[in-house]
Amino acid sequence: MTKSVILLSGGLDSVVSLGIAKEKYNITLALTFDYGQKSAKQEIEASAKICAYYKIQHKVIKLDWLKEITHTSLVGEKEVPKGIQETSAAVWVPNRNGLFLNIAGCFADGEDYDYIIIGANLEEAHNFSDNTQNFIDRVNSEFEYSTKKHPKVIAPLINFNKNDIVKQAMDYSIPLELVTSCYNGFEKHCGECESCVRLKNALIANNAYKYIKLLFEE
């Protein structure tokens, strides 16, 4: 039987990808990565709750060394920029999606997974090259050589912006109250970092005000 592994941060994109693709691709395992990011604790806790909700296995992969070579504001003491006008360089983590997908490729090759699901999407592809279909295609080509299983990377949201993604979440009754998308790693979303602003704007666009009250600081 076909089965899949998903990269799960607990954020909007990965959670919605899980919700809409779980049955079609038989997602049975989620990988969450701890690379010293400010939001690591919140991401791990949220992902664990989401995996319990969808009844799939959850595994946390620690990558302590990645923090040592990350010099942007997602780790360390640097302040995370506010708003969505900052360049991707302000929150870049070296080869993050490339690394995560290759680790998932190891699981696929060793444990016989057919697909790897990632929350890459159209909106973030404008700023992050590792969210594009071209990037995914290149990874799939790599797996033809680096694995015996030849798993295929799938991005269910690749043609969706954040407004579309929230709409999908509501259409599929995905538990948005469990999402954590804040770069700062606060108990409630700060509402000021790029990720928070994108999420909040998409919730407003879909009249999903109840989730704004649940997720954001008043």
Secondary structure as GFF3:
##gff-version 3
##sequence-region A 1 218
A	DSSP	beta_strand	4	7	.	.	.	ID=ss1
A	DSSP	alpha_helix	12	25	.	.	.	ID=ss2
A	DSSP	beta_strand	27	34	.	.	.	ID=ss3
A	DSSP	alpha_helix	40	54	.	.	.	ID=ss4
A	DSSP	beta_strand	57	62	.	.	.	ID=ss5
A	DSSP	alpha_helix	64	68	.	.	.	ID=ss6
A	DSSP	three_ten_helix	88	91	.	.	.	ID=ss7
A	DSSP	alpha_helix	96	111	.	.	.	ID=ss8
A	DSSP	beta_strand	115	117	.	.	.	ID=ss9
A	DSSP	alpha_helix	122	125	.	.	.	ID=ss10
A	DSSP	three_ten_helix	129	131	.	.	.	ID=ss11
A	DSSP	alpha_helix	133	146	.	.	.	ID=ss12
A	DSSP	beta_strand	152	154	.	.	.	ID=ss13
A	DSSP	alpha_helix	162	171	.	.	.	ID=ss14
A	DSSP	three_ten_helix	176	178	.	.	.	ID=ss15
A	DSSP	alpha_helix	194	205	.	.	.	ID=ss16
A	DSSP	alpha_helix	209	215	.	.	.	ID=ss17
###
